[in-house]
Amino acid sequence: MNSRKALLIQAAIICFALPLISQTPADSSLLSVDRVFGSMEFRQQSTRGIHWLKGGDAYITSEPSLKNTGQDDLVRIEAGSQKRTAFLPADKLIPSGQSNPINIEQFTLSPDESKVLIMTNSSRVWRSNTKGDFWVYDLTTQKLSRLGTQFQSSSLMFAKFSNDNRYVAYVHNFNIYIENFSDGTVKQLTFDGTGDIINGTFDWVYEEEFGCRDGFRWNSTGGHIAFWQLDASSIGTFYMINNTDSIYSKVLPIQYPKVGQPPSSCKVGIINTSDKKISWIPVPGDAVENYIPRMQWINDNTLLIQQINRRQNNLKFYTYSLVTGKLAKVYEEAEDTWVEISYPDVSSDSWEMEDLIITEKGQSVLKMSETNGWRHLIRINLTTGQVTDLTPGNYDVARYYIANDKFAYFSASPLNSTQRYLYRVSLAGKGDTTRITPAGVSGLNRYNISPGGQYSIYRHSSVNDVPEVSLVSLPDHKTIKVLVDNAAYKKKISKLQWPVTEFFKITTVDGVEMDGRITKPINFDPLKKYPVLFDVYGEPAGQEATDNWPDLWTIMLAQQGYIVIAMDNRGTPCLKGSNWRKCIYRKTGVINTRDQAMATREILKWNFVDSSRIAVWGWSGGGSMTLNLLFRYPEIYQTGMAVAAVSDQLTYDNIYTERYMGLPAENEAAYIECSAKNFATGLRGNLLIVHGTGDDNVHYQNAELLINELIKHNKSFTMMAYPNRSHGIYEGKNTRRHLYTLLTSYLNEHCPAGGRME
């Protein structure tokens, strides 16, 4: 009770101080938490989604209705000429008996582009809003109709047309249905979906770690649907508690396979949509000890299945013939560490799984592979299994885009891992590459390339360039139109005192050269000594020291007099070769933490760094890194702020953790060595623990396990719990503003800002 009371008193003191610290400064050239998080003052323009039409010469996007309906019109825009024509006005989307049009949250077109499928009234499932209502507007008959009218509102998932435009298939309550668009007849195709048996969608961990959401695929003629079925009946249930919405607490169960626990079993079936018969594909291997993270039709009769073992170090490709019923292994890839499925990179903003690009009229597919020490783009012949390396050389491919008959586009940066550029490579396999992003352009350059590769939506930013979005032609990269220039945002930014952000390289005592990004205080004086806040992540899912537009909280801290530094250690997805990324296998929390600490030791030698004011903060994996640095290297770091941290690796999900750590039954000692809570006795400085009690990703359990260790060793700390907030800690009015006021307040108190003369 006494320990708990002390924590509550500390929290109360912090909350009491918040209004004083969060006041907007009188000087309008300076930022505050209120200006950054409490107002819309510095809101950037958002880009509206686009849908490329089949030929790639035009696209559909949404714009505010010219008739003041309060909703958006869909407009067709010719890419080259920018000629605009009405495609679907909002006033056509008013249901019978209503006065307002439906809100377009997402839309797709039927294969013949004669019908528009609209998702609205959506609700969240795990990370994304994947449940909702679906409406179809027929451009030919000009009729609007809702799908699944016999089902409750906002309960359909992943609706999509068959290629013959006759049917729409969707998931409802873990079962797959098809609906005849013309007469509204609904046919149920699976009947065993319960929540334990999952048809056509996925469990929590498949979505989180493989990006799997939509779990079924039409073949090209519409006669068959391939689908995933998961059996989650043996998955353990983790219970979260909601204490605030009622005078009695509510239990929130979630199926969550912890590390070391078996995952859902998975199998793949093909449904004959005429007679509803299901053929189960005899994929070899135990259905629990193997994952099936990807599946796609290569042609109307051939299905390509990717299977990876539970250790995730052996990937196999199988083709299945609908005609012969035969399964054939066509490719295999094995590593001593792990084989990547989704290849996280800063050039991609998507969490979705993507199909492999099919080339040579269905004879081959493209994928990335790093079995030769670098991540290369390869072509796999699905008949012979022959592999052709399209990008030979000592550099990494970050991601690849669309291909036409002759070329494929990919993102890379052979000489500077902090940046990304677009390249083009011949499919002939000669390794000839051409840089497409213009010479002299730096920063992060992202692309959404049209079918055929003639045009692209181009997103550019750097530490000196406010994000802009343009439509460009390819391969000449000429700007056709600037779609988002952020002019109002630039004008606001121009009135602020803006600090300098630079890049550096630093070599540790272990001979590891790391990239770093440093934002220096305004009016920086190299003769003074400044406090440093290290912004860390340090795990395989993210890279921090990249050449992109800085967040305004970092700018605010630099205005206050802090140096803010981000560095990328080994184990992060930098473009520095496979060994850089994978040397942390079974050492996550050890090697990456040491790299950060040893790099910090070198930084402490800089004349303008105050070694008595060194702070670190991070979120999720960065929170884990913060704990490890504070506990393992207390002589370096005096203050740490850990948000949503994994304190014990045995509490996180099996797919992510086992990928990088192996199975705990085979190496339990590694899990003990890599978990921050086991080193809590090393805490000497100031620690702030922040966690949402409704975090379904990194469970609040992590905070309580850590707190128990700190109490056991009589360590003082400060803690803030956000009731019912998820991993992102954003739900509820004023949450983000409160969180960053708390972080700023804690930093100001324990690591005071400003330069000091020696």
Secondary structure, DSSP 8 states (H G I E B T S, - for coil): -HHHHHHHHHHHHHHHHHHHHTS--S-TTS--HHHHHSSSTT-------EEE-TTSSEEEEEEE-TT--SSEEEEEEETTT--EEEEE-GGGG--TT-SS----SEEEE-TTS-EEEEEEEEEEETTEEEEEEEEEEETTTTEEEES-TTS-TT-EEEEEE-TTSSEEEEEETTEEEEEETTT--EEE-----SSSEEESS--HHHHHHH-----EEE-TTSSEEEEEEEE-TTS-EEEEEE-SSSSS-EEEEEE--BTTS---EEEEEEEETTT--EEE---SS-SSSEEEEEEEEEETTEEEEEEEETTS-EEEEEEEETTT--EEEEEEEE-SS---SS---TT----S----EEEGGGTEEEEEE-TTSS-EEEEEETTT--EEESS-SSS-EEEEEEE-SSEEEEEE-TT-TT-BEEEEEETTSS--EEE-S-TT--SEEEEEE-TTSSEEEEEEE-SSS--EEEEEETTT--EEEEEE--HHHHHHHHTS----EEEEEEE-TTS-EEEEEEE--TT--TTSBEEEEEEE--STT---S-SS---HHHHHHHHHT-EEEEEE-TTS--SS-HHHHHTTTT-TTTHHHHHHHHHHHHHTTSTTEEEEEEEEEEETHHHHHHHHHHHH-TTT-SEEEEES----GGGSBHHHHHHHH--TTT-HHHHHHH-GGGGGGG--SEEEEEEETT-SSS-THHHHHHHHHHHHTT---EEEEETT--TT---STTHHHHHHHHHHHHHHHHS--S-B--
